Amino acid sequence: SPIVVNGRVFLTAAIDPEHDAPAGMAVGVRDPSTMGKGAKPERELKYQLSCRDLADGSVLWKQDVGSGVPQYAVHRSNTFATESPASDGERVFVTFGALGALVAYDLDGEEQWRVETGVYPTGNNFGWGISLVAQDGLVFLQNDNEESSFLAAFDAETGEERWRAKRGRGTSWGTPAVIE
């Protein structure tokens, strides 16, 4: 999901040099015949954060967050860039489950910090649906997976991990919510 910050739109992408769209998008995730049938790419993907002008859609900048051959497959109707970025108004935060990193950029595209968070398998190879939340100087990352699920808070300025809570083993897809 894109986010809008100060007149800028931030988007994530996982770029496959040989395809311009995920296979099987017309099938949909509710079709039981496709569950777990996604293929694990055997070539490197490039994970990217881009910034566009809200007024005219022009590209202001793009940053390659990282690249690599995914360790796990995703569902045929999913992509390797379903994670949503977040912002505190000064920085934009991005993560990719297949890359195993949480990265902060300033609004002009300069990397501020990077934290390795680990790459974990998901249930039925559906893939990751990690969405970040930024609140009160922290970035919250909920990473539910089949090995080592957790909810963690990172300092928005430095990336220092402030705390981590283990969660029950098992994949779920949801965004942490902040209730005041």
Order of alpha helices (4+ residues) and beta strands (2+ residues): beta-beta-beta-beta-beta-beta-beta-beta-beta-beta-beta-beta
